Amino acid sequence: EQLEGSEAKRLATVHIGLGEPVVGRFAAILGPAMFGMVASTLGWGRPAAMGSLLLWILVAWWILRGVTDEERVWGPEDRLPEAA
């Protein structure tokens, strides 16, 4: 039996250990912290802080540029074993 989209995504998320909520929480904490650090602690101001956040957006784009939205066809060797 082949897994459908949401079930496959759930199992992949559980297997990897990082889900959307975890990544979102990191971004919600690290984004403002970095903005404040660059703007206030380093004294570079808000334009530099915005530039640093833009830099991270570009880094994320660079990392994710090869990811596609195409549905993957799972071979028998990629499937999870049947539950007993």
C-alpha positions, 0 to 999 in steps of 0.5 A: 500500500502506497502512502498518501501525501499527508501521511507520508509527510507526517511519517517523514517529519516524525522520522527526521525529528523536525517538524514545521512547528519546531522550525517555526519556533526557531525562526520566531526566536532567532529572527527577532534576536538577530535583528536586535543584536545587529541593530542595537548591540552592534550599533549598526541600525535597522537598515543593517539588521534588515540586510542581515535578515535578507542575507539569511533569506538568500542562504535559505533559498540557496539551500532549498533551490533544488527541492521540487514540489513534484510527487515522488514515486516510492520504490519498494526499497523506500517503503516502510515495513508493514506493521505486524 
